[in-house]
Amino acid sequence: MSKIQVGSKVKIANTSEYYGLDTTGNPSCVGTLTEVIRDDRSLYLRVKWDNGIINLYNMEDLELVES
């Protein structure tokens, strides 16, 4: 199993609170992880969706799209 890293293709996990919301066209929209942001307590993943939207997510909100 591959891990999510910068450059990975991802989608919203069906367990995410964001699954099915129209903001990214999910669950069908695929995006690219562009940045990992860490602070003292959290880890955020910046995703640029294929429809042009960019947003931050927690690791558990995303799943890897296998190619």
C-alpha positions as CSV (number, residue, x, y, z in Angstrom):
1,M,0.0,0.0,0.0
2,S,1.4,3.4,-1.0
3,K,1.4,6.4,1.3
4,I,0.1,9.8,0.5
5,Q,2.9,12.3,-0.2
6,V,3.4,15.5,-2.2
7,G,2.5,14.7,-5.8
8,S,0.0,12.0,-4.9
9,K,-3.4,11.9,-6.5
10,V,-6.1,11.9,-3.8
11,K,-9.8,12.1,-3.4
12,I,-12.1,12.8,-0.4
13,A,-12.5,9.7,1.7
14,N,-16.1,8.4,2.1
15,T,-15.7,8.7,5.9
16,S,-14.8,12.4,5.7
17,E,-17.2,15.1,6.9
18,Y,-16.5,16.7,3.5
19,Y,-17.6,13.7,1.4
20,G,-20.5,14.6,-0.9
21,L,-20.2,18.3,-0.4
22,D,-20.3,20.3,-3.6
23,T,-17.3,22.5,-2.8
24,T,-14.8,20.2,-4.7
25,G,-17.1,18.2,-6.9
26,N,-16.4,15.3,-4.7
27,P,-16.7,12.3,-4.5
28,S,-15.8,12.2,-8.2
29,C,-13.1,14.9,-8.3
30,V,-9.5,14.0,-8.0
31,G,-6.8,16.3,-6.8
32,T,-3.0,16.5,-6.3
33,L,-1.4,16.9,-2.9
34,T,0.8,20.0,-3.3
35,E,2.0,20.7,0.3
36,V,2.2,19.1,3.8
37,I,1.9,21.7,6.5
38,R,2.9,20.9,10.1
39,D,2.6,22.9,13.2
40,D,3.1,22.0,16.9
41,R,-0.2,20.1,17.1
42,S,-1.5,19.4,13.6
43,L,-0.8,18.1,10.1
44,Y,-2.6,19.6,7.2
45,L,-2.5,18.6,3.5
46,R,-3.0,21.2,0.8
47,V,-4.8,19.8,-2.2
48,K,-5.3,21.3,-5.7
49,W,-8.4,19.7,-7.2
50,D,-8.6,19.1,-10.9
51,N,-11.4,21.7,-11.0
52,G,-9.0,24.4,-9.8
53,I,-10.1,24.6,-6.2
54,I,-7.3,24.5,-3.5
55,N,-8.1,23.6,0.1
56,L,-6.6,22.1,3.3
57,Y,-7.5,18.8,4.8
58,N,-6.5,16.4,7.6
59,M,-4.9,13.1,6.6
60,E,-8.1,11.2,7.5
61,D,-10.2,13.2,5.1
62,L,-8.2,11.9,2.1
63,E,-7.5,8.7,0.4
64,L,-5.0,7.8,-2.3
65,V,-6.2,7.3,-5.8
66,E,-4.3,4.2,-7.2
67,S,-3.1,4.6,-10.7
